Amino acid sequence: MVNPGAIQVVLSAPISGEESPKRMVLVLLIGFFLVFPALAIAATQVLHLKGALAIASLLICVMPGGPNSAVFATVMGGKPEINAVTTTVSSCLSIILVPLLCTEVVSLGMHGLNLHIDRPDLILSCAEVTICMAAGMWLRGRYGGSDYIAEGLSPPYLVMLCTMMTIAAFSFLTLARCLAGFGIFASGLLVGGALGWTAGANSSQMISMSLELAFHDMPLAYVIAANSFKGSKALQVDVLDSMIVIAWAYTMCAFLIALGYRCANGSWASPKGGEVENCKAAACLYGAV
């Protein structure tokens, strides 16, 4: 997924060093696979979430990092190497940890319902998506050119993407699903920032850590729900519909933040100044030439 050199630079740093990127990555991994799932369980209990919405929310909250976090961190003053390495490591660990978390966490939302998780299909889904995502990110970086990140975050492109996603999710929209998506994104930002502050991160590192925990691997979550959930087809479809809206809601938050940031910096059509170099540096994280 990421240039091996970037992993080596981050993970070879001393964990006890001041503002150590290695420590930030380790803290984020704890956040993904321990803190966030625990908070998700607590939230579903406190808010009395049940049925498909609870299952969809719990499933998304146990997913590893999404690959777009490094892209957004690039143009928002973060440290994209932290995002890229965390996403890569968490995705590799997901082959082992996500099946465990789904069994222990997501199954709580299925209690009393005609739906269960097929463990062999779950493990296979995790492996398939991780391998495909790794290949896709490498190909995009290797052959996409060093400016593909900057072009992909241009405001006209973001407006078009927001419009298309809204049209796709429109028929599934409900207030509860939208609020779940907004809540997951906001919680990720807050928890990531809190973990960064606890770990002694500087402002740039805290931006990256907040964005990293706000993004989750939606393709993996969707494949798991589609292939590994067995039982009532109607309930399974309801879970998938809920996931579409949740993904739409928190993705809209991310796009609107990036859109506002780009417009505030006067870079509507294309990146300017140091932002170009930042985008090229982020592209190199994925092997772009």
Buried (B, 14 or more C-beta within 10 A) or exposed (E): BBBEEBBEBBBEBEEEEEBBBBBBBBBBBEBBBEBBBEBBBEBBEEBEBEBBBBBBBBBBBBBBBBBBBBBBBBBBEBBBBBBBBBBBBBBBBBBEBBBEBBEEBBBBBBEEBEBEBBEEBBBBBBEBBBEEBBEEBBEBBBEBBBBBBBEBBBBEEBEEBBEEBEEEBEEBBEEEBBBBBBBBBEBBBBBBBBBBEEBBBEEBBBBBBBBBBBBBBBBBBBBBBBBBBEBBEEBBEBBBBBBBBBBBBBBBBBBEBBBEBBEEBEBEEBBEEEBBEBBBBBBBBBBBE
